[in-house]
Amino acid sequence: MVGERAHADGARAVTIDELTLGDEPRRWRALGFELDGDEGVRIGTVGVRLAGDGARAGSAPAFVGWSLRGLASEQLDGLQTTRSSREVGAPAAAHPNGIVAIDHVVAMTPALDRTVAALRDAGLDLRRIRDEPTPAGAPRQAFFRLGEVILEVVQEPQEVVARAGGDARPARLWGLALLSGDLDRTVGALGANAGEPRAAVQPGRRIVTVRRSAGLAVPVAVMSARVAA
């Protein structure tokens, strides 16, 4: 089964079937993505459903939700989640812009330990917790493996938690980092919508941010391929 594996206890691993964004397909086509039907793209083994700007009207989040396989529970500390029983398909071909997969999905939380506990209870595979600040100021992060994709759960800085009224708020899906087989090719395809490539936190890798001028619903970055150990 492509992209699947089991936990040591024999349980089926949790993997991502589909992400849903409040975004217009035409914006992704303009960035060099090949549309999969009329309402989405397929990136690696993950479908990305582009539900249109109307899906984020009013107070609705731009990152609408996701569907996961192998869950023990749908209670993921506020992450909008549905179960999927659909099997993992073969990875999609590389897009014209060089994008081949989703490197990681980013979620934000005001209470990292609470969110980690909920995700583990739901069957997600915790790999590590990093107790070091990021360049953006987040004090801690937790990393889960979801098939070919990593879920990075980021603790909000304390000043953000205080400004938002405390840590009782739920976690939320926030953004994406995509994987390019040729980052220079991707930067060329993005054109003026690409930021300046820079060194990533991971040694030997580079990252570029998709600028707001692209009009995407959620923050998106693109990373170069992982470096073999």
C-alpha positions, 0 to 999 in steps of 0.5 A, a space after each residue: 500500500 503506497 505511503 502506508 505503514 503500521 505502528 509497532 502495536 499493529 494499528 494503522 498509521 494516521 495519514 492525510 487524505 485531503 486538505 481543504 482551503 478557502 481558495 480559488 483554483 485559478 490562483 494555484 493554476 497561475 502559480 504553475 500547478 496542474 489542476 485535478 478536476 475543477 476544484 483542487 490539485 493533487 500534491 504527492 499523495 495528498 489532495 488539496 481541495 480548493 473550496 473558493 473564497 466563499 469558504 472563508 467568508 466572515 469569521 470562517 478560517 482560510 484553512 478549512 480543515 482536513 481528512 485523515 485515515 486511521 484515526 482513533 478519534 476526531 477530537 484533535 484539540 480544535 483542528 477541523 477533522 473528518 475521517 477518511 477510509 479512502 486508500 492512499 493512491 499513487 503519488 501525483 506527477 511533479 507539477 509544471 512548477 517543480 512541486 512534487 509533494 507536501 513537506 509539512 503542514 503547520 498548526 498553531 496552538 496556544 497550549 502545546 502540551 494539551 494539543 500534543 496529548 490530544 493528537 497522540 490520543 487520536 493515534 498520531 505518531 509523535 516523533 519529537 518535541 523541539 524545545 528551542 525557539 524558531 526564527 519567528 519566535 515560537 518557543 517550542 514545536 512538536 513534530 508528527 509523522 503522517 505518511 509522507 507529510 510531517 505535521 509541525 505543531 507550533 506553540 504560539 509566543 507568550 505575548 500572542 497568547 496573552 494578547 488573544 486572551 489566554 490559552 483556552 483557545 483551540 489549536 488551528 491549521 495554519 499553513 503549508 510547506 511544499 517540496 520542490 524537486 528543483 527549487 530554482 525552477 520553482 522560483 522561476 515559475 512563481 516569478 514575482 510571487 516568490 520571495 528570496 530563497 534562503 537557508 532553511 533550519 534543516 541543514 543543506 536545505 533552502 526555503 522560499 516564501 510565496 508572497 502575499 501578492 499570489 493571493 493564496 488563502 494560507 501562508 505557503 512556503 516551498 522547500 528544496 529536497 531533504 538531504 540524505 543522512 
